[in-house]
Amino acid sequence: MANNRLKLTQTNVQRLIRAHDGTKKVRHWDTEVPKLFLAITPKGSAAYKLQIVKPDGSKTDAKLI
């Protein structure tokens, strides 16, 4: 996770989507907003998501619309 951290600006997001190799799902974490990341699927779809920690300690992702 640490090597996939950068500021999620419009320019950086467009560059990440273009450079995606399509072999697996990846997460690129934002450096300024904790738990915010850009998820890119193998087919190239991208979505902003938040990682949420539930009271029992389990984690889930919420897609931002």
KAZI-V511972 format. One record per pair of residues at least 12 apart in sequence whose C-alpha atoms are under 8 Angstrom apart, sorted by sequence separation. I is the first residue (numbers start at 1). J is the second residue. D is the distance in Angstrom with one decimal. If there is no record, write none. Layout:
# KAZI-V511972
((I	J	D) (I	J	D))
This chain:
# KAZI-V511972
((27	39	4.6) (36	48	7.2) (37	49	5.5) (49	61	6.3) (50	62	5.2) (26	39	5.8) (27	40	6.5) (36	49	5.9) (37	50	6.3) (49	62	5.4) (50	63	6.6) (25	39	7.1) (26	40	5.4) (36	50	4.6) (37	51	7.9) (49	63	4.4) (50	64	7.3) (25	40	5.7) (26	41	6.7) (35	50	5.4) (36	51	6.6) (48	63	6.1) (49	64	5.5) (25	41	4.5) (35	51	5.1) (47	63	6.9) (48	64	5.6) (24	41	6.7) (25	42	5.3) (35	52	7.4) (47	64	7.4) (48	65	8.0) (24	42	4.9) (22	41	7.3) (23	42	5.5) (20	40	7.8) (22	42	4.3) (8	29	7.8) (21	42	7.8) (22	43	5.9) (6	28	7.3) (7	29	8.0) (8	30	5.5) (22	44	6.5) (4	27	7.1) (5	28	5.9) (6	29	6.4) (7	30	5.1) (8	31	7.7) (17	40	7.2) (4	28	4.9) (5	29	4.7) (6	30	5.3) (7	31	5.2) (20	44	7.0) (4	29	5.9) (5	30	5.6) (6	31	5.3) (7	32	6.6) (13	38	7.9) (1	27	7.9) (5	31	5.8) (1	28	7.8) (17	44	6.7) (1	29	7.4) (17	46	7.3) (8	38	7.8))
